[in-house]
């Protein structure tokens, strides 16, 4: 009798824990309502419609330089 009560209490606690856990839902921005800025042939960023594309491009490149990484790989000629 006591074991069945303990088991039922454990089941109820497990159900309460499962109810309390919620997934984080992130809302993805609608890119159809944003302006596309082309950095290079492979890189595009999206900004607000009224924002300055040149400023966004400069900020993107400055951030890449600050990280010490070149995000835009330059193509070197292949020597045969």
VMD Tcl script that draws the C-alpha trace (Angstrom):
set ca {
  {0.00 0.00 0.00}
  {2.77 2.44 0.93}
  {4.80 1.51 -2.14}
  {1.86 2.14 -4.44}
  {1.36 5.57 -2.85}
  {5.05 6.38 -3.27}
  {4.97 5.24 -6.89}
  {1.87 7.34 -7.61}
  {3.52 10.37 -5.97}
  {6.60 9.90 -8.16}
  {4.42 9.66 -11.27}
  {2.57 12.86 -10.32}
  {5.88 14.69 -9.70}
  {7.19 13.53 -13.08}
  {4.03 14.76 -14.80}
  {4.32 18.17 -13.10}
  {7.96 18.50 -14.20}
  {7.00 17.59 -17.77}
  {4.25 20.22 -17.77}
  {6.56 22.96 -16.48}
  {9.22 22.45 -19.16}
  {8.49 24.61 -22.18}
  {10.42 24.90 -25.39}
  {11.89 28.23 -26.39}
  {10.15 29.34 -29.54}
  {12.04 31.92 -31.55}
  {10.15 33.95 -34.11}
  {12.02 34.14 -37.40}
  {11.96 37.58 -39.04}
  {10.06 37.85 -42.32}
  {12.74 38.57 -44.93}
  {10.15 39.63 -47.49}
  {9.69 42.77 -45.40}
  {13.44 43.44 -45.27}
  {15.98 44.87 -47.70}
  {18.71 42.61 -49.09}
  {22.32 43.86 -49.08}
  {24.83 41.91 -51.16}
  {28.26 41.74 -49.52}
  {29.78 39.48 -52.17}
  {28.59 36.74 -54.51}
  {27.95 34.30 -51.67}
  {27.06 36.60 -48.78}
  {23.81 38.49 -48.34}
  {22.48 40.24 -45.25}
  {19.02 41.59 -44.59}
  {18.33 44.98 -43.01}
  {15.29 47.11 -42.26}
  {13.75 48.73 -45.33}
  {14.62 52.32 -44.33}
  {18.24 51.56 -43.31}
  {21.35 52.57 -45.26}
  {22.82 49.62 -47.25}
  {26.33 51.13 -47.39}
  {26.40 51.57 -43.62}
  {25.21 47.98 -43.10}
  {27.90 46.66 -45.45}
  {30.60 48.68 -43.62}
  {29.40 47.46 -40.21}
  {29.43 43.85 -41.45}
  {32.98 44.15 -42.77}
  {34.17 45.99 -39.63}
  {32.78 43.21 -37.46}
  {34.64 40.63 -39.55}
  {37.90 42.55 -39.16}
  {37.35 42.94 -35.41}
  {37.03 39.18 -35.03}
  {40.30 38.76 -36.88}
  {38.69 36.61 -39.51}
  {38.19 37.39 -43.12}
  {34.64 36.27 -43.82}
  {34.95 36.96 -47.52}
  {37.54 34.65 -49.00}
  {39.47 36.09 -51.90}
  {40.05 33.74 -54.76}
  {43.67 33.20 -55.65}
  {44.60 32.17 -59.20}
  {45.44 28.51 -59.61}
  {49.03 28.01 -60.74}
  {49.30 24.99 -63.01}
}
mol new
graphics top color blue
foreach p $ca { graphics top sphere $p radius 0.5 }
foreach p [lrange $ca 0 end-1] q [lrange $ca 1 end] { graphics top cylinder $p $q radius 0.2 }
display resetview
